[in-house]
Amino acid sequence: MEVVINILTVVYVIVSLALIVIVLMQPGKSQGLSGTIAGAADTFFSKNKSRTIDAALAKWTGVVAGAFIVLSLVLVILISKNAGL
C-alpha cells in the first residue's frame, strides 16, 4: 500500500507543478484600457479564437485542476486507510 501512496505522491507533485506552470503561462486579465479595447477587437475580428494558445491553456488548466482534485481525494482516502483512521 505504501508503494502506491508513494507513486501517487510523485504524480501529485508533478501535477501540482504542471498546474502552477500552466496558470503562470496565461496572460493577465488586467491589461488596462488598451488591453480591453484590443481584447474586444480581437474577439470581434477573430474567427479562430478557439484555436489560440489562450484557449488551449484554459482547457488544460481545467484538465490539470481536475486531476489535482481527484489525486488529492484519492491520497487522503489511501493515507487515512493506511493510518487506520
N, CA, C and O of each residue as an XYZ file, in Angstrom:
340
protein
N       0.821     -1.188      0.000
C       0.000      0.000      0.000
C       0.867      1.255      0.000
O       0.512      2.258     -0.618
N       1.996      1.199      0.689
C       2.866      2.370      0.756
C       3.499      2.683     -0.595
O       3.784      3.842     -0.897
N       3.719      1.654     -1.406
C       4.299      1.883     -2.730
C       3.315      2.669     -3.595
O       3.714      3.579     -4.321
N       2.039      2.322     -3.518
C       1.015      3.028     -4.287
C       0.918      4.478     -3.814
O       0.790      5.390     -4.632
N       0.978      4.693     -2.506
C       0.914      6.047     -1.961
C       2.116      6.859     -2.416
O       1.976      8.031     -2.764
N       3.294      6.250     -2.419
C       4.499      6.954     -2.865
C       4.424      7.321     -4.346
O       4.800      8.429     -4.730
N       3.945      6.404     -5.173
C       3.816      6.670     -6.607
C       2.798      7.791     -6.847
O       3.040      8.698     -7.644
N       1.659      7.718     -6.150
C       0.647      8.760     -6.303
C       1.132     10.111     -5.783
O       0.741     11.153     -6.308
N       1.971     10.100     -4.768
C       2.529     11.351     -4.265
C       3.452     11.993     -5.294
O       3.437     13.212     -5.464
N       4.251     11.187     -5.978
C       5.130     11.711     -7.027
C       4.293     12.278     -8.174
O       4.597     13.353     -8.690
N       3.245     11.562     -8.572
C       2.359     12.049     -9.630
C       1.669     13.335     -9.176
O       1.483     14.256     -9.971
N       1.292     13.397     -7.905
C       0.639     14.576     -7.338
C       1.554     15.803     -7.405
O       1.099     16.900     -7.730
N       2.818     15.620     -7.103
C       3.774     16.731     -7.171
C       3.955     17.190     -8.617
O       4.029     18.390     -8.879
N       4.024     16.255     -9.547
C       4.177     16.605    -10.959
C       2.949     17.363    -11.458
O       3.079     18.358    -12.172
N       1.755     16.895    -11.085
C       0.522     17.569    -11.482
C       0.457     18.964    -10.853
O       0.008     19.914    -11.495
N       0.899     19.088     -9.611
C       0.905     20.399     -8.952
C       1.819     21.375     -9.666
O       1.444     22.526     -9.887
N       3.006     20.933    -10.026
C       3.933     21.798    -10.753
C       3.396     22.155    -12.140
O       3.558     23.285    -12.600
N       2.756     21.189    -12.801
C       2.171     21.466    -14.115
C       1.059     22.499    -13.995
O       0.932     23.372    -14.854
N       0.259     22.412    -12.948
C      -0.816     23.384    -12.747
C      -0.258     24.784    -12.508
O      -0.790     25.766    -13.026
N       0.801     24.870    -11.732
C       1.436     26.162    -11.477
C       1.977     26.763    -12.776
O       1.775     27.947    -13.043
N       2.653     25.959    -13.571
C       3.243     26.444    -14.830
C       2.153     26.881    -15.803
O       2.279     27.925    -16.443
N       1.087     26.096    -15.919
C       0.016     26.432    -16.859
C      -0.672     27.727    -16.459
O      -0.980     28.557    -17.315
N      -0.916     27.908    -15.171
C      -1.573     29.133    -14.713
C      -0.664     30.341    -14.921
O      -1.139     31.409    -15.310
N       0.619     30.190    -14.671
C       1.535     31.308    -14.847
C       1.761     31.662    -16.316
O       2.129     32.797    -16.620
N       1.554     30.733    -17.217
C       1.726     30.999    -18.642
C       0.558     31.789    -19.232
O       0.696     32.377    -20.304
N      -0.582     31.813    -18.555
C      -1.744     32.524    -19.074
C      -1.564     34.025    -18.921
O      -0.974     34.490    -17.946
N      -2.072     34.780    -19.882
C      -1.937     36.236    -19.795
C      -2.834     36.810    -18.704
O      -3.869     36.236    -18.365
N      -2.421     37.943    -18.168
C      -3.200     38.595    -17.130
C      -4.467     39.210    -17.695
O      -4.526     39.565    -18.872
N      -5.478     39.333    -16.848
C      -6.746     39.900    -17.290
C      -6.787     41.417    -17.120
O      -7.608     42.081    -17.753
N      -5.929     41.971    -16.292
C      -5.958     43.416    -16.046
C      -4.863     44.094    -16.860
O      -3.784     44.381    -16.341
N      -5.139     44.345    -18.116
C      -4.174     44.971    -19.004
C      -4.492     46.434    -19.241
O      -3.905     47.057    -20.126
N      -5.405     46.990    -18.471
C      -5.752     48.390    -18.641
C      -6.746     48.598    -19.763
O      -7.304     47.639    -20.296
N      -6.966     49.847    -20.117
C      -7.947     50.187    -21.142
C      -7.514     49.702    -22.515
O      -8.349     49.248    -23.297
N      -6.240     49.787    -22.822
C      -5.783     49.347    -24.140
C      -5.950     47.837    -24.299
O      -6.265     47.354    -25.387
N      -5.742     47.107    -23.228
C      -5.946     45.663    -23.293
C      -7.408     45.307    -23.485
O      -7.729     44.333    -24.166
N      -8.291     46.086    -22.893
C      -9.724     45.849    -23.057
C     -10.162     46.098    -24.481
O     -10.910     45.306    -25.055
N      -9.699     47.200    -25.056
C     -10.068     47.523    -26.440
C      -9.468     46.504    -27.395
O     -10.141     46.050    -28.321
N      -8.225     46.146    -27.183
C      -7.588     45.152    -28.055
C      -8.250     43.795    -27.907
O      -8.411     43.069    -28.888
N      -8.635     43.448    -26.686
C      -9.301     42.166    -26.473
C     -10.656     42.107    -27.138
O     -11.031     41.080    -27.704
N     -11.405     43.218    -27.073
C     -12.713     43.262    -27.731
C     -12.554     43.198    -29.239
O     -13.324     42.513    -29.912
N     -11.576     43.893    -29.776
C     -11.337     43.856    -31.217
C     -10.885     42.470    -31.646
O     -11.285     41.977    -32.701
N     -10.062     41.853    -30.836
C      -9.579     40.508    -31.158
C     -10.734     39.517    -31.161
O     -10.795     38.641    -32.023
N     -11.648     39.645    -30.208
C     -12.799     38.751    -30.148
C     -13.725     38.994    -31.336
O     -14.274     38.049    -31.902
N     -13.900     40.257    -31.711
C     -14.819     40.602    -32.798
C     -14.278     40.162    -34.155
O     -15.023     39.622    -34.972
N     -13.006     40.387    -34.397
C     -12.443     40.126    -35.713
C     -11.856     38.723    -35.866
O     -11.586     38.294    -36.988
N     -11.661     38.022    -34.794
C     -11.013     36.719    -34.863
C     -12.044     35.613    -35.033
O     -12.969     35.478    -34.232
N     -11.870     34.825    -36.089
C     -12.780     33.704    -36.327
C     -12.292     32.440    -35.645
O     -13.097     31.582    -35.285
N     -10.992     32.314    -35.461
C     -10.404     31.105    -34.888
C      -9.975     31.339    -33.445
O      -8.880     30.935    -33.052
N     -10.820     31.983    -32.657
C     -10.472     32.300    -31.267
C     -10.275     31.021    -30.448
O      -9.476     30.996    -29.512
N     -11.010     29.956    -30.806
C     -10.905     28.728    -30.038
C      -9.609     27.972    -30.312
O      -9.309     27.000    -29.619
N      -8.838     28.397    -31.306
C      -7.595     27.707    -31.655
C      -6.358     28.411    -31.125
O      -5.239     28.001    -31.433
N      -6.532     29.443    -30.348
C      -5.383     30.187    -29.847
C      -4.745     29.456    -28.673
O      -5.314     28.517    -28.115
N      -3.562     29.906    -28.318
C      -2.850     29.315    -27.192
C      -3.574     29.605    -25.885
O      -3.512     28.808    -24.949
N      -4.265     30.752    -25.816
C      -5.015     31.083    -24.602
C      -6.139     30.082    -24.358
O      -6.376     29.671    -23.222
N      -6.827     29.693    -25.426
C      -7.907     28.714    -25.294
C      -7.349     27.347    -24.901
O      -7.949     26.636    -24.094
N      -6.218     26.988    -25.464
C      -5.609     25.706    -25.118
C      -5.152     25.699    -23.656
O      -5.323     24.702    -22.955
N      -4.574     26.803    -23.204
C      -4.150     26.880    -21.807
C      -5.336     26.831    -20.860
O      -5.259     26.213    -19.798
N      -6.427     27.476    -21.234
C      -7.622     27.436    -20.396
C      -8.178     26.019    -20.317
O      -8.622     25.580    -19.257
N      -8.154     25.312    -21.433
C      -8.627     23.926    -21.454
C      -7.742     23.045    -20.572
O      -8.244     22.252    -19.776
N      -6.433     23.188    -20.718
C      -5.516     22.364    -19.939
C      -5.542     22.714    -18.451
O      -5.279     21.860    -17.605
N      -5.857     23.960    -18.138
C      -5.998     24.336    -16.737
C      -7.125     23.545    -16.097
O      -6.979     23.045    -14.982
N      -8.234     23.428    -16.786
C      -9.356     22.649    -16.261
C      -9.028     21.173    -16.109
O      -9.395     20.546    -15.116
N      -8.342     20.627    -17.088
C      -7.984     19.195    -17.040
C      -7.018     18.914    -15.896
O      -7.216     17.973    -15.128
N      -5.980     19.724    -15.785
C      -4.970     19.504    -14.753
C      -5.539     19.802    -13.366
O      -5.193     19.124    -12.399
N      -6.406     20.807    -13.260
C      -7.038     21.101    -11.972
C      -7.943     19.955    -11.548
O      -7.992     19.610    -10.367
N      -8.650     19.369    -12.486
C      -9.472     18.192    -12.174
C      -8.636     17.020    -11.692
O      -8.998     16.345    -10.728
N      -7.516     16.779    -12.365
C      -6.606     15.706    -11.936
C      -6.043     15.996    -10.556
O      -5.881     15.083     -9.746
N      -5.745     17.254    -10.282
C      -5.235     17.656     -8.969
C      -6.253     17.359     -7.871
O      -5.896     16.833     -6.816
N      -7.502     17.688     -8.112
C      -8.544     17.449     -7.110
C      -8.759     15.958     -6.892
O      -8.869     15.504     -5.752
N      -8.819     15.196     -7.976
C      -9.031     13.749     -7.854
C      -7.864     13.096     -7.109
O      -8.076     12.265     -6.226
N      -6.641     13.470     -7.465
C      -5.478     12.918     -6.775
C      -5.460     13.302     -5.303
O      -5.060     12.499     -4.460
N      -5.885     14.509     -4.984
C      -5.948     14.936     -3.583
C      -6.893     14.049     -2.793
O      -6.558     13.587     -1.702
N      -8.079     13.814     -3.350
C      -9.057     12.977     -2.655
C      -8.583     11.536     -2.517
O      -8.746     10.924     -1.462
N      -8.004     11.000     -3.569
C      -7.514      9.614     -3.524
C      -6.400      9.475     -2.491
O      -6.377      8.508     -1.730
N      -5.488     10.425     -2.461
C      -4.393     10.353     -1.491
C      -4.901     10.469     -0.056
O      -4.411      9.771      0.832
N      -5.871     11.334      0.176
C      -6.433     11.453      1.525
C      -7.078     10.159      1.958
O      -6.895      9.722      3.093
N      -7.834      9.540      1.065
C      -8.503      8.275      1.392
C      -7.483      7.183      1.666
O      -7.590      6.460      2.656
N      -6.486      7.064      0.780
C      -5.486      5.989      0.956
C      -4.636      6.206      2.213
O      -4.329      5.247      2.921
N      -4.262      7.433      2.491
C      -3.430      7.687      3.678
C      -4.237      7.463      4.943
O      -3.707      6.948      5.927
N      -5.514      7.843      4.938
C      -6.320      7.617      6.143
C      -6.568      6.125      6.375
O      -6.590      5.682      7.524
N      -6.755      5.347      5.312
C      -6.914      3.909      5.470
C      -5.619      3.258      5.930
O      -5.639      2.327      6.734
N      -4.486      3.752      5.416
C      -3.199      3.196      5.807
C      -2.860      3.519      7.253
O      -2.196      2.730      7.924
N      -3.308      4.669      7.739
C      -3.034      5.065      9.124
C      -4.012      4.434     10.107
O      -3.811      4.509     11.319
N      -5.073      3.811      9.586
C      -6.040      3.150     10.441
C      -7.065      4.087     11.040
O      -7.619      3.803     12.102
N      -7.325      5.200     10.375
C      -8.300      6.171     10.888
C      -9.700      5.825     10.466
O     -10.643      6.537     10.810
